[in-house]
Every structure is written in structure tokens, then in C-alpha cells.
Amino acid sequence: MVTRKARIGARRRRRVAAAVNDLTDAQWAALREAWGGCAYCGALDDAPQRDCVLPISRGGRYTVENVVPACRSCNASKCNAEVTGWMRRKRLDENAFLRRYVEVRAALAVAPDPVP
């Protein structure tokens, strides 16, 4: 008999495999450095987790535009919730997060290659 947890895990692995996930290790390192801690609560964590702002279950992907570093507590608490609603429930500063999110994305944006 397959457990519920195993079925959910298999479904998530299929979703991740089906999506275009192009976050490189270098991009992840740049994101960690740019945020300097948990993107949501600001906690300094030696091993932040990759959290999708738009969850995979809602169509998100592991890309530089959608991933932020999160402490274990925030990542587990957010689960697959919509980020701004979750931040309101947790009484976190969603405006500060959104401003910083835009700043980090702009700072890490790579100029397109010139067309010959």
C-alpha cells in the first residue's frame, strides 16, 4: 500500500521534472549573497533553502526570477501558499519583501547577448 506522503512526493517530482527549471548553482549563490539571509524574515541562516515565490504546485519553477532563499521555518510555514497572503497571516512586512524582491531581480538581471 502506497502512503499518502509517497503519492504527494511522486506527484511533486513529476511536476518539477515537467517544468523548465534552469536555476544554476552560480545563480543560487548570487541570490543567497544578494538577499543576505531569509528573504521573508531576514534570519541569517548558514543553509538557506530554495523557496519558490510562486509555488511549483501553482505553476512556479526553479528559476532565478522565482526562487528566494528562505530559512527552514519560513519555507515550511509557507508551504504552497501565495506569498503575500502568507506574509500577511505571519505579520511579516510584505511591502519590504516586494520592494527588495524587485531590487534583487533587477540587480541580477543579465543583459541579453547582442545580436550580430
C-alpha positions, -999 to 999 in steps of 0.1 A, spaced: 0 0 0 14 34 -10 11 61 16 -4 95 11 30 111 16 46 89 -10 18 98 -35 23 135 -29 60 132 -32 57 114 -65 33 140 -78 57 168 -68 87 151 -85 66 148 -117 57 185 -116 93 195 -110 106 172 -138 79 185 -163 88 222 -157 117 241 -172 139 245 -141 170 264 -151 184 278 -118 222 272 -118 244 269 -88 261 302 -96 227 319 -98 217 304 -64 249 316 -49 243 351 -63 207 351 -49 220 340 -14 246 368 -14 221 394 -27 195 386 0 220 381 28 196 359 48 160 347 47 141 367 21 110 367 42 120 372 78 157 383 74 171 355 96 207 347 90 209 310 81 240 291 72 220 268 50 190 286 35 166 266 14 154 274 -21 118 286 -20 97 293 -50 78 326 -46 51 311 -69 50 275 -57 55 246 -80 20 234 -73 7 266 -87 28 267 -118 61 280 -104 96 269 -115 131 268 -101 143 299 -120 164 329 -109 132 351 -111 111 328 -89 135 315 -62 145 332 -30 165 320 0 143 311 30 151 298 64 137 264 72 109 278 94 96 302 67 99 276 39 80 250 59 54 275 71 48 290 36 44 255 20 24 262 -12 7 294 -1 6 326 -21 34 347 -8 17 380 1 -13 363 18 11 341 38 32 371 48 0 390 60 -10 360 81 25 358 96 25 395 101 57 399 81 64 431 61 52 422 26 59 457 12 96 455 22 98 420 7 83 430 -26 105 461 -29 136 440 -21 124 413 -45 122 438 -73 156 453 -64 173 419 -63 158 407 -96 169 440 -113 204 436 -98 208 401 -111 192 407 -145 216 398 -172 217 419 -203 207 399 -234 235 389 -258 239 414 -287 226 402 -320 254 400 -346 
